[in-house]
């Protein structure tokens, strides 16, 4: 059909052409016939070519990983790059006390608080966190998180490997990592509900949380609802009341469960930690740095409860609670210190959220080494409110106000008012945060 149409057009033009033009048209017609002949041959070649079909790979995940992790000659693949993420956090802080006063503030019975984030009045670059993670082979995953503080110091916050192919619902992890004790200890700062750490968690464990160099074994029960039990072993940390004179001296165990009740999701857990206790050695009234004496045992009990109720497509109500108590053997008595927090968060839509929090140290009976006697200080509490805006999943801006009555400055109770406006940006491949 195409050939007939072209020939018709050429002939029609020839009726009105001169002899010279007629010769040119004849040459063009010959060229067109050659091109059409080549096109027809190409079409015939395509029609007779074999059909290539794509089928789904029905091999299991482990078989696929095995193929990815093994070269054709049997050697291991070493060119796979890990997922890399960068997290930035900073902001502006305003307080009614000076930086010097705030850095020297203490919670009675727990000592001077270590301040890492929002430590200065004014602008703060709190940290840049670099996280790397990858599947090593069909049997192991590896993770490393480097915490770069605002002053430029670098800390290996976590670096561990975890199994991915154990039977019977078991999972093993070893290296340096945060303990799964309680509800929030395992989470990093950028995944917290508020800009600062919950009061009792900070008082007992400090800003880094319970953890360190150690090993973990977890088991998920093969039952219709989620039930997980775990056991961990760490080196002792004197700043958390555990002796560091002997390695692998702090043991942690916990059980966690989750179930749905109607439209609500309920999470609950019980936790326990135990290790040899220590007391700071003194030179008169001055503490001797990194010098501690063993005095029996430190035991920490924990319980947590979280309820999430959906209100709409992007909105929900989350009520989170946690209680902890530490019984620590001292020189002549057992310190008993406990507290709790309760947080109520409202996700308004996919961009906006708000929340309130109340922290309270309800029991604080301890031996004061300076006074040489037992002391009991209560009425240590804090109230917080926040407003949060997330333009997208990987950026967040948070405005928070605290009325803090948990700290003493120059041996006097001080009510601290603070306002924090913080940003958090997450770049690169980053795993989902645990609920």
Helices and strands as residue ranges (DSSP letters): H 2-14, H 19-48, H 61-69, E 83-95, H 99-103, E 106-107, E 111-112, E 122-137, E 140-149, E 154-163, E 170-178, G 189-191, H 199-205, E 211-220, E 226-234, G 238-240, E 250-261, E 264-283, E 286-310, E 316-329, E 334-347, E 352-368, E 373-376, E 380-392, E 395-409, E 412-428
